[in-house]
Amino acid sequence: AKHPAYVGRTLFVVQPLDERGGDAGASFVAIDHAQAGVGDKVLVLTEGNGVRQILKAGDIVPIRSIIVGIVDHVETA
């Protein structure tokens, strides 16, 4: 069963990365708010209150992670 809050939204499995691009923790599901594509490096917000503010949703939304940006370039010192 799919919660109504997910209707019409794209879900991605995202993998946290470290500063060198290697895996840094367990993967998780995030909804897409940035029109990302498969293989894109993305910026993910994983805080419920911020997610509700972005979606302009009420207090009871079972969405905890949302893709808010696509990373074009990473530069390290």
PADREN-423552 format. One line per 4 residues: number of its first residue (from 1); their letters; for each residue x, y, z of N, C-alpha, C. Coordinates in nm, 3 decimals, padded with zeros to 5 digits, m for minus. Layout:
NUM	A	X:Y:Z:X:Y:Z:X:Y:Z | ...
//
This chain:
1	AKHP	00.084:m00.118:00.000:00.000:00.000:00.000:00.088:00.124:00.000 | 00.045:00.224:m00.070:00.121:00.348:m00.082:00.046:00.459:m00.010 | 00.115:00.532:00.075:00.052:00.642:00.147:00.017:00.752:00.047 | m00.095:00.819:00.065:m00.137:00.925:m00.028:m00.033:01.036:m00.046
5	AYVG	00.053:01.059:00.051:00.155:01.164:00.041:00.257:01.133:m00.069 | 00.266:01.006:m00.111:00.363:00.966:m00.214:00.305:00.968:m00.355 | 00.175:00.988:m00.368:00.111:00.984:m00.499:00.168:01.094:m00.589 | 00.209:01.055:m00.708:00.262:01.149:m00.806:00.406:01.190:m00.782
9	RTLF	00.473:01.128:m00.686:00.611:01.163:m00.654:00.705:01.051:m00.697 | 00.824:01.090:m00.743:00.925:00.993:m00.783:01.010:00.958:m00.662 | 01.032:00.829:m00.642:01.115:00.781:m00.532:01.248:00.731:m00.586 | 01.356:00.764:m00.517:01.489:00.716:m00.553:01.552:00.648:m00.432
13	VVQP	01.631:00.546:m00.457:01.718:00.490:m00.355:01.848:00.568:m00.366 | 01.888:00.634:m00.258:02.009:00.716:m00.258:02.115:00.653:m00.169 | 02.239:00.675:m00.205:02.353:00.620:m00.133:02.440:00.735:m00.083 | 02.453:00.752:00.048:02.543:00.856:00.099:02.686:00.831:00.053
17	LDER	02.758:00.939:00.024:02.896:00.929:m00.022:02.988:01.006:00.071 | 03.113:00.961:00.077:03.214:01.035:00.153:03.281:01.137:00.060 | 03.380:01.208:00.113:03.444:01.315:00.034:03.519:01.264:m00.088 | 03.546:01.136:m00.094:03.615:01.078:m00.210:03.520:01.007:m00.306
21	GGDA	03.392:01.010:m00.275:03.293:00.947:m00.362:03.263:00.803:m00.328 | 03.318:00.753:m00.218:03.291:00.616:m00.176:03.167:00.608:m00.089 | 03.112:00.489:m00.077:02.993:00.469:00.005:03.021:00.510:00.150 | 02.924:00.576:00.211:02.938:00.624:00.349:02.809:00.599:00.426
25	GASF	02.773:00.475:00.442:02.651:00.444:00.517:02.551:00.370:00.431 | 02.441:00.337:00.495:02.337:00.259:00.429:02.254:00.345:00.333 | 02.209:00.285:00.225:02.122:00.355:00.131:01.983:00.370:00.192 | 01.907:00.465:00.139:01.771:00.490:00.188:01.688:00.548:00.075
29	VAID	01.560:00.559:00.097:01.467:00.610:m00.004:01.443:00.759:00.020 | 01.442:00.837:m00.087:01.411:00.980:m00.080:01.319:01.015:m00.197 | 01.228:01.107:m00.172:01.145:01.155:m00.283:01.222:01.261:m00.358 | 01.190:01.277:m00.485:01.261:01.372:m00.570:01.185:01.504:m00.578
33	HAQA	01.254:01.613:m00.549:01.196:01.746:m00.561:01.281:01.833:m00.653 | 01.382:01.771:m00.718:01.476:01.847:m00.800:01.485:01.793:m00.942 | 01.397:01.702:m00.978:01.397:01.641:m01.111:01.531:01.574:m01.143 | 01.579:01.496:m01.046:01.704:01.422:m01.061:01.684:01.303:m01.153
37	GVGD	01.795:01.249:m01.199:01.791:01.130:m01.283:01.875:01.021:m01.221 | 01.860:00.902:m01.271:01.938:00.788:m01.223:02.087:00.817:m01.244 | 02.167:00.799:m01.140:02.310:00.821:m01.149:02.355:00.961:m01.111 | 02.261:01.055:m01.094:02.298:01.191:m01.053:02.346:01.191:m00.908
41	KVLV	02.443:01.278:m00.880:02.481:01.306:m00.742:02.384:01.413:m00.695 | 02.324:01.390:m00.580:02.219:01.480:m00.532:02.244:01.525:m00.389 | 02.178:01.633:m00.353:02.178:01.684:m00.217:02.045:01.643:m00.155 | 02.052:01.576:m00.040:01.932:01.522:00.023:01.912:01.584:00.160
45	LTEG	01.792:01.632:00.186:01.754:01.682:00.317:01.689:01.566:00.391 | 01.739:01.534:00.511:01.686:01.420:00.586:01.633:01.464:00.722 | 01.555:01.566:00.721:01.499:01.620:00.844:01.351:01.647:00.820 | 01.267:01.581:00.898:01.123:01.582:00.875:01.059:01.719:00.869
49	NGVR	01.093:01.809:00.960:01.030:01.941:00.961:01.065:02.019:00.834 | 01.189:02.013:00.791:01.229:02.080:00.667:01.157:02.023:00.547 | 01.140:01.893:00.545:01.067:01.827:00.436:00.924:01.878:00.432 | 00.858:01.885:00.546:00.720:01.934:00.551:00.712:02.079:00.503
53	QILK	00.811:02.160:00.537:00.810:02.300:00.493:00.827:02.310:00.341 | 00.917:02.231:00.285:00.939:02.233:00.140:00.814:02.189:00.066 | 00.750:02.083:00.116:00.631:02.029:00.050:00.504:02.105:00.086 | 00.516:02.198:00.181:00.399:02.272:00.229:00.290:02.174:00.273
57	AGDI	00.334:02.074:00.351:00.245:01.968:00.396:00.212:01.987:00.543 | 00.110:01.918:00.586:00.069:01.924:00.726:00.164:01.849:00.817 | 00.121:01.834:00.940:00.206:01.771:01.042:00.225:01.622:01.021 | 00.132:01.556:00.959:00.141:01.411:00.946:00.173:01.374:00.802
61	VPIR	00.302:01.372:00.772:00.351:01.333:00.640:00.462:01.232:00.663 | 00.447:01.110:00.611:00.548:01.007:00.637:00.668:01.015:00.542 | 00.712:01.135:00.513:00.827:01.155:00.424:00.937:01.219:00.507 | 01.051:01.153:00.512:01.161:01.202:00.594:01.279:01.252:00.511
65	SIIV	01.293:01.205:00.388:01.408:01.241:00.305:01.361:01.291:00.169 | 01.421:01.403:00.126:01.381:01.464:00.000:01.505:01.515:m00.074 | 01.509:01.488:m00.203:01.618:01.537:m00.287:01.588:01.682:m00.319 | 01.679:01.772:m00.278:01.656:01.916:m00.295:01.749:01.981:m00.397
69	GIVD	01.848:01.907:m00.446:01.938:01.965:m00.544:02.020:01.860:m00.616 | 02.069:01.896:m00.733:02.156:01.809:m00.812:02.295:01.872:m00.811 | 02.396:01.791:m00.778:02.534:01.839:m00.767:02.596:01.840:m00.906 | 02.640:01.957:m00.951:02.706:01.970:m01.082:02.854:01.942:m01.073
73	HVET	02.917:01.989:m00.965:03.062:01.981:m00.956:03.103:01.978:m00.809 | 03.203:01.897:m00.778:03.258:01.892:m00.642:03.407:01.922:m00.651 | 03.451:02.016:m00.569:03.592:02.051:m00.567:03.643:02.038:m00.424 | 03.752:01.966:m00.407:03.810:01.952:m00.274:03.948:02.017:m00.270
77	A	03.986:02.061:m00.153:04.115:02.128:m00.138:04.224:02.028:m00.103
//
